[in-house]
């Protein structure tokens, strides 16, 4: 059985099952919750987007409260210390750090045009 969040609307006494996927719910699911059928439905209000994910990213992961910023699974501090701009750009675009041979080809492709 998939994970769900059960919400009871005390205005209508209706109960809603909202699917939980990867630790989050879709805000569009809240639109099903209406006091009257012609209503727009519930929306979330999140000043400064502190609890809102606007997209799923395989590139960047941020935990602002703990001061963690990662790119493609690598801590930003590690990339800043051990990688140059082109190596980091390759990582962001391809999803992995380049081998020496791939790095040489990448540098050539970027610098010679």
ChimeraX attribute file (.defattr): number of C-alpha atoms within 10 A of each C-alpha:
attribute: neighborCount
match mode: 1-to-1
recipient: residues
	/A:1	3
	/A:2	6
	/A:3	12
	/A:4	14
	/A:5	12
	/A:6	11
	/A:7	14
	/A:8	13
	/A:9	13
	/A:10	9
	/A:11	9
	/A:12	11
	/A:13	10
	/A:14	12
	/A:15	12
	/A:16	16
	/A:17	13
	/A:18	19
	/A:19	16
	/A:20	13
	/A:21	11
	/A:22	7
	/A:23	7
	/A:24	13
	/A:25	14
	/A:26	12
	/A:27	14
	/A:28	13
	/A:29	15
	/A:30	17
	/A:31	14
	/A:32	16
	/A:33	21
	/A:34	16
	/A:35	16
	/A:36	10
	/A:37	9
	/A:38	7
	/A:39	11
	/A:40	12
	/A:41	15
	/A:42	15
	/A:43	13
	/A:44	10
	/A:45	9
	/A:46	9
	/A:47	8
	/A:48	7
	/A:49	9
	/A:50	8
	/A:51	9
	/A:52	13
	/A:53	11
	/A:54	7
	/A:55	6
	/A:56	8
	/A:57	10
	/A:58	11
	/A:59	15
	/A:60	15
	/A:61	16
	/A:62	12
	/A:63	9
	/A:64	9
	/A:65	6
	/A:66	7
	/A:67	7
	/A:68	12
	/A:69	15
	/A:70	16
	/A:71	18
	/A:72	19
	/A:73	13
	/A:74	16
	/A:75	15
	/A:76	17
	/A:77	12
	/A:78	10
	/A:79	16
	/A:80	11
	/A:81	8
	/A:82	10
	/A:83	15
	/A:84	10
	/A:85	10
	/A:86	14
	/A:87	19
	/A:88	21
	/A:89	14
	/A:90	17
	/A:91	19
	/A:92	16
	/A:93	11
	/A:94	12
	/A:95	15
	/A:96	14
	/A:97	18
	/A:98	17
	/A:99	10
	/A:100	9
	/A:101	8
	/A:102	13
	/A:103	15
	/A:104	11
	/A:105	12
	/A:106	17
	/A:107	13
	/A:108	11
	/A:109	10
	/A:110	9
	/A:111	7
	/A:112	7
	/A:113	5
